[in-house]
Amino acid sequence: MAWTERVFTRTEAASLSGLHPVTLDVLLHRTKPLALLYSEKRKGRRWFSAKDITVLRVAYELERAGRNWPTAIAQAFHHLATPPPDDALLVVPVLSVSATSGLVLMGLPSLPSSSSMVVLPVGSIANVIVAACEHIKETAVVAV
């Protein structure tokens, strides 16, 4: 399976990204002009790739660190043009005071200072999503 091959349904994308399907629907609606960065519409249905699903998951974490959805999606898309190495980290400043209270992303707490940073293990996130995508496609082939 290719990093950019759009073969996953909306339901699969929601499950693999860790987003609730309704949250994904709201995101699709709110960021409609950016949807080409993380999905493709064919015959009235949305399709996603492993890259798209990873972009959604990383964007979700960036949104929790104080970015608005369009900025979070653009940043995630920019940093995930190719599959990141397993140990790749994305270090970004926390932009919202409310985002720093009790913030723990992917098991990593924000740094204690007036200008907190969030460390996102994008390599690990991508690795987990790609493995889950491969498992889903293998299961689908066996089930046929």
Salt bridges, closest charged atoms under 4 A:
ASP25 OD1 - ARG10 NE 2.62
GLU40 OE2 - ARG42 NH1 3.65
ASP52 OD2 - ARG6 NE 2.63
GLU61 OE2 - ARG57 NH2 2.50
GLU61 OE1 - ARG64 NH1 3.34
